[in-house]
């Protein structure tokens, strides 16, 4: 059983919901990424999604685009992200880390080399936005052979056929995008999310995390009532944008604590 599966199974046994924050590696500064990851865990994160900076994202809204741009200006690439995970594992062997990004950096490195290095440094899963399930069965198989999970996005527009395709190869969890659009946009429609989750679970045998549009304890708590986990990204990046550098780590830890408290109440 992977670290992600172990984590989510343990949470379900306690009737608790997973908290999955997202930050972009290298933003606002490469030296802050490792302390921020530890702060997320201290604040109550169960799994960390670590964004791999990319210049041409298709699913990320303006907030996360800015985070990628700042990281790229600092020279942060895929190999740097993998090095950060290796550092994180020196003191944390428990919290799962999922790399979230796009195919180009992986293809440039080479799938097999990427999988080997990712496994060696302690990555637990990968969510590649532009790897559709029907085109990455070989990648997913190699990931699984090396003890890592492949996580896929589903959306309000996903057909039952697409959900079933994802269900065949997804492991760890699936990430349901609660809104039509990009990260950080729109307002949550809880009824629509609640209607979609049973459709997903007909075809998918792993937990369902819901993201896009979760901004505070109230929205996190509402989404957790119909999902297995909540994913928060843009709101954390905004916290970093609006906080002086020297206060960034404590601000993120406090924000996570508030979300964790809301989920657990």
Secondary structure, DSSP 8 states (H G I E B T S, - for coil): --HHHHHHHHHHHTT--EEEEEEETTSS-HHHHHHHHHHHHHHT-SEEEEE---SS-SS--HHHHHHHHHHHHTT--HHHHHHHHHHHHTT-SSSEEEEEE-HHHHHHH-HHHHHHHHHHHT--EEEETT--GGG-HHHHHHHHHTT-EE--EEETT--HHHHHHHHHH--SEEEEE-SSSSTT-S---HHHHHHHHHHHHHH--SEEEEESS--SHHHHHHHHTTSSEEEE-HHHHHHHHTS-GGGHHHHHHHHHHHHHHHHH-
